[in-house]
């Protein structure tokens, strides 16, 4: 009896450990099959742009902030890079000088609604009212084309509201979880590890997050430039898309269920945290699972090893890092290591 229980516990621990390793590998590598699957299931929301041009789009959420946004703008100007800033409009008033600088330096503005709260928790009517209220605040500053629901969850009803008012939904493909992992080194390595043509990068502004973003960009932008990439706004990236992939709904796309999610916020992985239950069916998970298993076999069945980080880091709220054990492993997640 005790032997059977012990074996069951051992099997349980092994399975749990395997799932953690697989989740960690997905977290670190941002596999292309996942992004392709999301883009295919939810074609009305932009995750990445198919292109062979050495371009990546930079998007920055949750500004403006009187202290951190100018630091971010300084780094962008220093490296001749442009970005799309998804702004929370309750933070706009009183920041007119920051807004003028954003527009004057050629950056794009996006609608991130009025408050930092999960958009999926709003009723359709409240969601539409929030979108339009934010639009009225931002429209005097620039032409608006993109909206990003907060926390990464959205529904088809939300998509229809955005489209009705001339917006396209934007998510992303390279998100270093900077809203929940306060590590400059992690974010820098993650972005450089996963940047590829057509990627959409996501970082955050406001307070300590914004100060960390400025420091991340000070590391990331020169290295991307050295690799031949240009960092542009969302609209610039879409304009450079391959003609065969420039349509809003690619041929052969499969529409998923009512609930969609993107790679934008710290609580997006569990819709229960935001009190939402999907009213319709979820996406077709069987092909997703098959692709995931095939990816794991290719990754771990070869001689390539994925490192989650050989060292440990501690970061305070200001983003100051104290490295306890610097990564000295050849081929690990260093600034110049990447898989072509």
GIDADA-V993524 format. One record per backbone hydrogen bond with DSSP energy under -1.0 kcal/mol. CO is the residue of the C=O (numbers start at 1). NH is the residue of the N-H. E is the energy in kcal/mol with one decimal. If there is no record, write none. Layout:
{{CO | NH | E} {CO | NH | E}}
This chain:
{{1 | 5 | -2.2} {2 | 6 | -2.4} {3 | 7 | -2.4} {4 | 8 | -2.3} {5 | 9 | -2.3} {6 | 10 | -2.4} {7 | 11 | -2.7} {8 | 12 | -2.4} {9 | 13 | -2.6} {10 | 14 | -2.5} {11 | 15 | -2.7} {12 | 16 | -2.6} {13 | 17 | -2.7} {14 | 18 | -2.7} {15 | 19 | -2.5} {16 | 20 | -2.2} {17 | 21 | -2.5} {18 | 22 | -2.6} {19 | 23 | -2.8} {20 | 24 | -2.6} {21 | 25 | -2.4} {22 | 26 | -2.3} {23 | 27 | -2.7} {24 | 28 | -2.4} {25 | 29 | -2.7} {26 | 30 | -1.9} {31 | 35 | -1.4} {32 | 36 | -3.0} {33 | 37 | -2.2} {34 | 38 | -2.4} {35 | 39 | -2.7} {36 | 40 | -2.1} {37 | 41 | -2.8} {38 | 42 | -2.5} {41 | 256 | -3.4} {42 | 45 | -1.7} {46 | 171 | -3.4} {50 | 242 | -2.0} {53 | 55 | -2.6} {54 | 230 | -2.3} {55 | 198 | -2.9} {56 | 232 | -2.6} {57 | 201 | -3.4} {58 | 84 | -2.6} {59 | 203 | -2.0} {60 | 86 | -2.3} {61 | 205 | -3.3} {63 | 88 | -2.7} {65 | 69 | -1.4} {68 | 72 | -2.0} {69 | 73 | -2.6} {70 | 74 | -2.1} {71 | 75 | -1.7} {72 | 76 | -2.2} {73 | 77 | -2.6} {74 | 78 | -2.1} {75 | 79 | -1.5} {76 | 81 | -2.7} {83 | 108 | -2.5} {84 | 60 | -2.3} {85 | 110 | -2.9} {86 | 62 | -1.3} {87 | 112 | -1.9} {88 | 91 | -2.0} {89 | 92 | -1.5} {92 | 95 | -2.5} {95 | 99 | -2.4} {96 | 100 | -2.7} {97 | 101 | -1.8} {98 | 102 | -2.5} {99 | 103 | -2.1} {100 | 104 | -2.7} {101 | 105 | -2.1} {102 | 107 | -1.9} {103 | 106 | -1.7} {108 | 85 | -3.2} {110 | 87 | -2.2} {111 | 148 | -2.4} {113 | 89 | -2.1} {114 | 90 | -1.3} {115 | 117 | -1.6} {118 | 121 | -1.2} {119 | 122 | -1.9} {123 | 127 | -3.1} {124 | 128 | -2.2} {125 | 129 | -2.3} {126 | 130 | -2.3} {127 | 131 | -2.5} {128 | 132 | -2.4} {129 | 133 | -2.3} {130 | 134 | -2.3} {131 | 135 | -2.2} {132 | 136 | -2.4} {133 | 137 | -1.3} {134 | 138 | -1.9} {135 | 139 | -3.1} {138 | 141 | -2.1} {138 | 142 | -1.2} {145 | 168 | -2.0} {146 | 111 | -2.7} {147 | 170 | -2.2} {149 | 152 | -1.2} {150 | 119 | -1.1} {152 | 262 | -1.9} {154 | 260 | -3.8} {155 | 159 | -2.0} {156 | 160 | -2.3} {157 | 161 | -1.9} {158 | 162 | -2.4} {159 | 163 | -2.7} {160 | 164 | -2.3} {161 | 165 | -1.2} {162 | 167 | -3.0} {163 | 166 | -1.9} {168 | 147 | -2.2} {169 | 46 | -2.7} {174 | 202 | -2.1} {177 | 180 | -1.5} {177 | 181 | -2.9} {181 | 183 | -2.2} {183 | 187 | -2.1} {184 | 188 | -2.5} {185 | 189 | -2.5} {186 | 190 | -2.8} {187 | 191 | -2.3} {188 | 192 | -2.2} {189 | 193 | -2.3} {190 | 194 | -1.7} {191 | 195 | -1.7} {196 | 199 | -2.2} {198 | 49 | -2.3} {199 | 57 | -2.6} {200 | 173 | -2.1} {200 | 174 | -2.3} {201 | 59 | -2.0} {203 | 61 | -2.6} {207 | 211 | -1.9} {208 | 212 | -2.3} {209 | 213 | -2.5} {210 | 214 | -2.1} {211 | 215 | -1.5} {212 | 216 | -2.6} {213 | 217 | -2.9} {214 | 218 | -1.5} {216 | 220 | -3.1} {217 | 221 | -2.0} {220 | 224 | -2.8} {221 | 225 | -2.3} {222 | 226 | -2.1} {223 | 227 | -1.8} {224 | 229 | -2.5} {225 | 228 | -1.4} {230 | 56 | -2.1} {231 | 82 | -2.0} {232 | 58 | -2.1} {233 | 237 | -2.1} {234 | 238 | -2.6} {235 | 239 | -2.1} {236 | 240 | -1.1} {238 | 241 | -1.6} {242 | 245 | -2.1} {243 | 246 | -1.1} {250 | 253 | -1.7} {258 | 156 | -1.4} {260 | 154 | -2.6} {265 | 268 | -1.2} {270 | 273 | -1.5} {271 | 274 | -1.1} {271 | 276 | -1.7} {272 | 275 | -1.5} {283 | 285 | -1.0} {285 | 289 | -2.9} {286 | 290 | -2.3} {287 | 291 | -2.3} {288 | 292 | -2.2} {289 | 293 | -2.6} {290 | 294 | -2.3} {291 | 295 | -2.3} {292 | 296 | -2.3} {293 | 297 | -2.3} {294 | 298 | -2.3} {295 | 299 | -2.7} {296 | 300 | -3.0} {297 | 301 | -1.8} {312 | 324 | -2.1} {312 | 325 | -1.0} {314 | 322 | -2.3} {316 | 319 | -2.0} {320 | 316 | -1.6} {322 | 314 | -1.1} {329 | 332 | -1.8} {332 | 334 | -2.3}}
